[in-house]
Structures are given as C-alpha cells and as structure tokens.
Amino acid sequence: MISPETIALVKERTDIVSLIGETVRLVRRGRSFTGLCPFHKEKSPSFHVNPERGFFHCFGCKESGGAVDFVMKIEGRTFPEAVRLLAERTGIEITETQSDDERKEANAARRIKDDLYAVNALAATFFERSLRGAPHPLASYARDELARRGLGLPDQDDAVGEAARIPDTLQAFRIGYAPWGWDGLATFFRQQGISPLAAEKVGLLVPRSSGTGHYDRFRHRLMFAVIDVMGRVIAFSGRALADPAPAEIAALGISGPAAATDGPPAKYINSPESPIYTKGEHLFGLHQARQTIRTEGEAILVEGNFDVVALHARGISNVVAPLGTAFTPAQARLLKRFAPNVTILFDGDAAGKKATRAARTPCREGGLSAKVGTLPDGIDPDDFVRKNGKEGMERLLKSAREIREYMMEALLGDDDFGGASASEQLDRVRAVGKLLGEEDDATLRQMLKMYADRLSQKLVVRGQALPSLRELEHALERSLSSPSKPDVRPPSQVALPHDQARSRSQYEEIAQAIVGALLDFPELLDDPEAAEAATILDGDSALALAALRQAQSAQGAQTARANAGPLAGEHDGSAMSNKGIYADVFLAQIPRSIQAFAVGRLASPLFDLVGDAKVELLGNARKLRRLSLSRENAAGMDRLNRVQAQGDIDSENALMLEAVRRAQERERLR
C-alpha cells in the first residue's frame, strides 16, 4: 500500500495545469484556467482548473477532482495506478507501508507481471510484422479476409477518407497474422531469448504432449490483440482463415498441421486466463475507444471483434465488445468509469436477442443506463455498416430504445406472443410485471406501465382479447401496489411557509457567500476579525466552516510529515502549503447541501485579492446579523403581545428593553 505521505507529496508536486494542459487547451482567467471539458461535448468552455487548489471542475457535466482523479477518469486507471504514474512523472520515489518482506514479495509479483506484458507485446509485434512489415508468404489469406470485410489495405500511401482510416485502425488494434506451421512464434521467442515458460503462462505456447518443447497455440489465424485500458497487451483472439491448398504448402516448404478431419476449426480461439488476464473483466477496444466514450458520454456495445474494428474504421469510435463472453457486471462497472450510458447493438439473430435481454442485469448492477439498437434479422453491426455506411449506422443508433421498452416489446410482441402457448403467454405477462416491479423510480415505473398497457392493447387473437390480458393487468397492479417510499428529506429540505422559506433562502445565500470568501482565501481563518465574523454561521454553513478548519489542519500535518520524511531537503516545504487546503479532505466532510457550491468555488474563485474577500466576508456577516436580529425581533413581538394580553407588567418591561437593545444593535450594523 502506498503511504499517505507519498500520496500527499504526489498531489502537492503535480502541476495540475501542466497535466491537464496535455489533454485540454487551457486559458488563464483570473486565478483559474478554463477550457473545453474533456468529459463531455461543449462549445463554450465550462471546465475550470485551479492550480492553487490542485483542483478541476466542470460546471456543465459536474466532473471534478484533483490530479489523481483526472488520471483515473481520463485513462481509466485505479487509484494506486494513477498515483504511481504521477509519482514517476514528478520524480517521487514510492514509499509503501508494507514490511520489507511484503514489499519484496509485491515487487517480485509486479516484475513477473511486467515480464508477461512484455512477452505479449513482443508477440503482438511478431504478428503485425507477419501481416504487414515482413509479411509471411501466407499472410495474403489474412489480408483477403480483411478485404472481404471492407478493411483492405490501400495500395497508395496518399489515400483519403475512409480508406486512409483503415491502416490507422488496424495499427491501433494491432491486427496481425499468426503464421501457418507449428512453431513460428516459438522460434521467434527462442531467437529473442524469451523463456517458453513465460509464453506458456500467457497461453501463447503449448507444451508438446510427447517429448520436450512447445508449439504455437495460434496458427494461420487473423490476430486481434486484447489491450487493457492502460494500453498493455493482455491476451489475443485469433480468427480462423481459409486453409491454403496442399500444393501451395508444399511449394513453400512449410510444415504444419494436417487439415482437420473432424469438421472445420473453431472460428475464434482466445487466450486462456493468465496472471494478467481474467475473462469477463476486460472489454475489447476500450483502450482505443475510451476518449470518445468520455466525450460522447455513451458507449456502443457490440458482440464481436470485427464489429468493433469495422465501426472504428468508419469513424464510429466509441465501440467496445465483451471479448466473446456474456456481458458481465465487472465489464459494466469498468465501462461506467468512462460513461454512464450504453447502447447495446448485438447481432440481429436469436442468439443476439437473447444476449441483449441478458445484458440488462449487468447494466443494472453496474449502474449503466442502457438502450438497445435493433439490427435487421440475421445482420451484425459489421454487415450493416458495410452496407449502409456511417450515416446509416448513426440513424439506427438514434432510433435505439430504452432497454426495458425493448424487452417489453420482445415479450409482448404481436406475432410470437400470439403463437405462444397459454402458459408461455402467462409467463411473459408475469415477466413484464416483474420488470416493472424492479423499477425504483415511481414516475418512471408509471411511464413504463403506460407503455406496457399500450402494447397489451394490440394483443388480439381471433378478434378477441387474450384471457392473459387480465393477468397482465393484475400482474402490473401487484407490481405497482407496493407502498411508495416515505419522504425522508432532511428537515432543511421540508417545505416552509412562504415568508419563512424566503427568509431562509436569503439567509443561506448570504451564509454561502461567507463560506465562498473563506474558500477563496482560507488564510482568513487566521485573521482575528474575519474569524470572529464567521462565527455568525450556523447549520450546514457552520459545518462547512468546521470542515475547512480541519482540512487546513490536515494540510499542515501532512506537510510537516512530508518535510520530515526521507524526501525532505529535495523540495521547499513552504511550497507545499500554497494550495491552502486539501480539497478532497474538505469535500468529503461538508454537508451535501453545500457541496455543489463548494466544488465550483474551489475550481473558480471569485476574488483575486485577499483584501476584497475579507471586505465581502465582513459585509455579509453584518447582513446575517441584521437578518438574525429581525427574526429575533419578530419572535419578541409575538411574546410581547402574549404577555400584554396576560397583564404581566414585569415581563412586558423586560421584553421592551430587549427590543430596544436589538434596535440599537441593528442601527450599529447599518
């Protein structure tokens, strides 16, 4: 585990403007920098980066965070991976909290994995060279398969448009050719001094069943490299090609496996699981698609490798696939790190429709909002885009339906529903009821019920309504009859009488302005006059003030530890305090009601000068005190009216004196 001191030092040492400036064109505006948000499409800059806080925030899509968060979001890395990358960037040696033995064990495991990544990367280079660089004599079979898919390599170097994108796409996906024969890759590894045992661990070589030695797992196949979000080759998928004629093999003098006698070979062979690859946890094409998915706010999920490559080559580059397995919750969660929405575009056959229905559960568990694009029967995305082009595919995607609507229509569709048995019809009706019952949002549940009702009205057999329609109605009623959830809003959100609500709103607005001045310049907490004025805050604003003090203390403590640590002397400790507070520590502790305001103010301060912020703070503190006195006066007058009616002269005099005191104080505050 990386030590807290190292994490703190990485955050302090990282120049967030320089880091984000490599992705976004930033322009200084006051104390912040602005640019077009890298996480969503926009025409006017709403993305702010504050170097003093080491913090970014988009006022459009609401993404925010520090340098580590930016690397995690933009590259899809885990927290430790992002910290290590930034540590390497800033020249900081990683200090871990493990014991010496644990550290040695972790380093050894990391070196083993690094060696396996290197073996896969070398294999990918070999396959690429066998296709294009120094092509194998039989690589024409792989090129023919690509050409058949509309991905043929152009003859000229100055190709334009779609033809120009094809070589770049094939290179981005590291498409290659695994040569015919038993040991082309094994021989290459031996020449490079690579242990066959390492290649066996990642499934590239297979030990011979008799004798010693290894042979290639992938032979005479079009190869797709599986690349993780960090750009490392973790596995391969190989597609079968047409067999060369025996005479051609003999003429080339190449020895290899005899033609299969028990049927054609498997269309695809995939790498087995290994220490660096677990099926169901990665998505084919995510590394290549991640930036576009971020920008579009949506991913397109297809079934096959060729579907992904074909769409990327036609300029639709937010496309991924689940690597030959059913879409899993782990893959959904991985995709959610880049975008909240997905359009499922599986093949237009029975298997594809079944896989689409099955994808709803992982999407739900992974927090993805899913739609479904419907392809013609028997057509896959690769076929469709070759025939209809990018524009046709974009039209199809625009017509995608919300996944629950898609499933309802599939369950209650006129043709196959009418031809089903009564028991199957009843099962489908109950499935629709279950689908509705799983929806938590009452408004959306009602909208889906209305859609299901409209579908059910079309279900007619021999001119009469099906008996199961009544069961549909009953199932829907049972699904919707669960008691609505109680209103558990906190007291601050319960509606107040109009005059009190208006007063409360004014109070909170002024209190936020005081908090904002302190966020712009936390050093005002050390100014006696400003600190005294801020004590007027109460409620959520007072909690934010306490969190600000605590975040300042945490900053000071971390700075002291870092300066006293092994890296002390390598940097000026005073420079570490220039960010004022730890934004992440502060935001984690403040009430939700004030978080949106605080995030925006951290990224884009209002004041450039501490003197101006102090004037604003003191002025608003006086306004707040006057408002409090007005409230107290109103309450006092109510009490005065009551005691007057009771004839209590002593209480009446005391209340009158208190009213005079409040009036004098209000006058001083003008």
SULWOHU-V629825 format. One record per backbone hydrogen bond with DSSP energy under -1.0 kcal/mol. NH is the residue of the N-H (numbers start at 1). CO is the residue of the C=O. E is the energy in kcal/mol with one decimal. If there is no record, write none. Layout:
nh/co/e
NH/CO/E
NH/CO/E
This chain:
nh/co/e
3/95/-3.2
7/3/-2.1
8/4/-2.7
9/5/-2.3
10/6/-2.6
11/7/-2.3
12/8/-2.1
13/9/-2.8
14/10/-1.8
16/14/-1.1
19/15/-2.6
20/16/-2.7
21/17/-2.2
22/19/-1.1
23/20/-2.0
24/20/-2.9
27/34/-2.5
29/32/-3.6
32/29/-1.6
33/49/-2.5
34/27/-2.9
35/47/-1.7
47/35/-1.7
48/57/-3.1
49/33/-2.8
50/55/-3.4
54/50/-1.4
55/50/-1.9
56/65/-3.0
57/48/-2.4
58/63/-2.5
59/46/-2.7
62/58/-1.4
65/56/-2.1
70/66/-2.3
71/67/-2.0
72/68/-2.3
73/69/-2.8
74/70/-3.0
75/71/-2.0
76/72/-1.2
82/78/-2.5
83/79/-2.5
84/80/-2.5
85/81/-2.3
86/82/-2.3
87/83/-2.4
88/84/-2.4
89/85/-2.0
90/86/-2.0
92/87/-2.8
97/1/-2.9
103/99/-2.8
104/100/-2.5
105/101/-2.4
106/102/-2.6
107/103/-2.7
108/104/-2.4
109/105/-2.3
110/106/-2.2
111/107/-2.3
112/108/-2.1
113/109/-2.1
114/110/-2.6
115/111/-2.2
116/112/-1.8
117/113/-2.6
118/114/-2.1
119/115/-2.0
120/116/-2.2
121/117/-2.5
122/118/-2.2
123/119/-2.2
124/120/-2.5
125/121/-1.9
126/122/-2.1
127/123/-2.6
128/124/-2.5
129/125/-2.5
130/126/-2.1
131/127/-1.0
132/128/-2.8
134/129/-1.7
136/130/-2.7
139/136/-2.1
141/138/-1.6
143/139/-2.2
144/140/-2.6
145/141/-1.7
146/142/-2.1
147/143/-2.5
148/144/-2.4
149/145/-1.1
150/147/-1.9
151/146/-3.2
165/161/-1.1
166/162/-1.2
169/165/-2.6
170/166/-2.7
171/167/-2.1
172/168/-2.6
173/169/-2.2
175/170/-2.5
176/223/-2.2
177/127/-2.2
178/221/-2.8
187/183/-2.5
188/184/-1.7
189/185/-2.8
190/186/-2.1
191/187/-2.3
192/188/-1.6
194/189/-2.8
199/195/-1.5
200/196/-2.0
201/197/-1.8
202/198/-1.1
203/200/-1.5
204/199/-2.4
206/215/-2.8
208/213/-2.4
215/206/-2.5
216/182/-3.4
217/204/-2.4
220/178/-1.0
221/178/-1.2
222/239/-2.2
223/176/-2.8
224/237/-3.0
225/173/-1.2
226/235/-2.8
228/232/-2.6
231/228/-2.3
234/226/-2.8
235/226/-1.3
237/224/-2.2
238/269/-3.2
239/222/-3.0
240/267/-2.9
249/245/-1.9
250/246/-2.8
251/247/-2.4
252/248/-1.6
253/249/-1.1
254/249/-1.7
269/238/-2.2
271/236/-2.4
274/277/-2.5
277/274/-1.3
281/278/-1.6
284/321/-2.5
286/283/-1.5
289/285/-2.0
290/286/-1.8
293/289/-2.7
294/290/-2.3
295/291/-2.3
296/292/-3.3
297/293/-2.0
299/341/-2.0
300/318/-2.7
301/343/-2.7
302/320/-2.7
308/304/-1.7
309/305/-2.4
310/306/-2.9
311/307/-2.1
312/308/-2.3
313/309/-2.4
315/312/-1.7
316/311/-2.7
320/300/-2.6
321/284/-1.8
325/322/-1.3
332/328/-2.1
333/329/-2.6
334/330/-2.0
335/331/-2.4
336/332/-2.2
338/335/-1.9
339/335/-1.7
342/369/-2.3
343/299/-2.7
344/371/-3.2
345/301/-3.4
348/379/-2.8
353/349/-2.4
354/350/-2.2
355/351/-2.4
356/352/-2.0
357/353/-2.1
358/354/-2.1
359/355/-1.3
360/357/-1.1
363/359/-2.0
364/360/-2.6
365/361/-2.7
366/362/-2.5
368/363/-2.7
369/340/-2.8
371/342/-2.2
372/401/-3.0
373/344/-2.7
378/348/-3.7
379/376/-2.0
384/380/-2.5
385/381/-2.7
386/382/-1.7
387/383/-1.7
388/384/-3.0
389/385/-1.8
392/388/-1.3
393/389/-2.0
394/390/-2.5
395/391/-2.1
396/392/-2.1
397/393/-2.5
398/394/-2.0
399/395/-1.1
400/397/-1.5
401/372/-2.2
403/370/-2.1
406/402/-2.3
407/403/-2.4
408/404/-2.3
409/405/-2.5
410/406/-2.1
411/407/-2.2
412/408/-2.8
417/413/-1.6
418/414/-2.1
419/415/-1.3
420/417/-1.3
425/421/-2.6
426/422/-2.3
427/423/-2.0
428/424/-2.3
429/425/-2.4
430/426/-2.4
431/427/-1.9
432/428/-2.1
433/429/-2.0
434/430/-2.4
435/431/-2.3
436/432/-2.2
437/433/-2.3
438/434/-1.4
439/436/-1.5
445/441/-2.5
446/442/-2.0
447/443/-2.0
448/444/-2.5
449/445/-2.0
450/446/-2.1
451/447/-1.9
452/448/-2.6
453/449/-2.7
454/450/-2.1
455/451/-2.0
456/452/-2.5
457/453/-1.7
458/455/-1.5
459/456/-1.4
460/458/-1.2
461/464/-2.4
464/461/-1.9
469/466/-1.9
470/467/-1.1
472/468/-2.1
473/469/-2.5
474/470/-2.6
475/471/-3.1
476/472/-2.8
477/473/-2.6
478/474/-2.7
479/475/-2.3
480/476/-2.0
493/490/-2.6
494/491/-1.2
501/497/-3.3
502/498/-2.4
503/499/-1.9
504/500/-3.0
505/501/-2.5
506/502/-2.1
507/503/-2.5
508/504/-2.7
509/505/-2.1
510/506/-2.2
511/507/-2.6
512/508/-2.5
513/509/-1.6
514/510/-1.6
515/511/-2.2
516/512/-2.9
517/513/-1.9
518/514/-1.8
519/515/-2.3
520/516/-2.3
521/517/-1.8
524/521/-2.2
525/522/-2.2
526/523/-1.8
527/524/-1.3
531/527/-3.1
532/528/-2.4
533/529/-2.1
534/530/-2.0
535/532/-1.1
536/533/-1.5
537/534/-1.8
543/539/-1.8
544/540/-2.2
545/541/-2.0
546/542/-2.2
547/543/-2.3
548/544/-2.1
549/545/-2.1
550/546/-2.2
551/547/-2.6
552/548/-2.1
553/549/-2.1
554/550/-2.5
555/551/-2.3
556/552/-2.4
557/553/-2.6
558/554/-2.6
559/555/-2.4
560/556/-2.2
561/557/-2.3
562/558/-2.8
563/559/-2.6
564/560/-1.5
568/565/-2.0
570/567/-2.2
575/572/-1.4
576/573/-1.6
577/574/-1.3
578/575/-1.1
580/577/-1.8
581/579/-2.8
586/582/-2.4
587/583/-2.9
588/584/-1.6
589/586/-1.4
594/591/-1.4
598/594/-2.3
599/595/-3.0
600/596/-1.9
601/597/-2.2
602/598/-2.5
603/599/-1.7
604/600/-2.2
613/609/-1.7
614/610/-2.3
615/611/-2.1
616/612/-2.1
617/613/-2.4
618/614/-2.9
619/615/-2.4
620/616/-2.4
621/617/-2.1
622/618/-2.0
623/619/-2.0
624/620/-2.5
625/621/-2.1
626/622/-2.5
627/623/-2.4
628/624/-2.2
629/625/-2.5
630/626/-2.2
631/627/-2.0
632/628/-2.7
633/629/-2.7
634/630/-2.3
635/631/-2.3
636/632/-2.6
637/633/-2.5
638/634/-1.6
639/635/-1.9
640/636/-2.6
641/637/-2.4
642/638/-1.7
643/639/-2.4
644/640/-2.3
645/641/-1.8
646/642/-1.2
648/643/-2.1
649/647/-1.2
652/648/-1.9
653/649/-2.5
654/650/-2.1
655/651/-2.2
656/652/-2.0
657/653/-2.3
658/654/-2.1
659/655/-2.1
660/656/-2.0
661/657/-2.3
662/658/-2.1
663/659/-2.2
664/660/-2.4
665/661/-2.2
666/662/-2.6
667/663/-1.8
668/664/-1.9
669/665/-1.5
670/667/-1.0
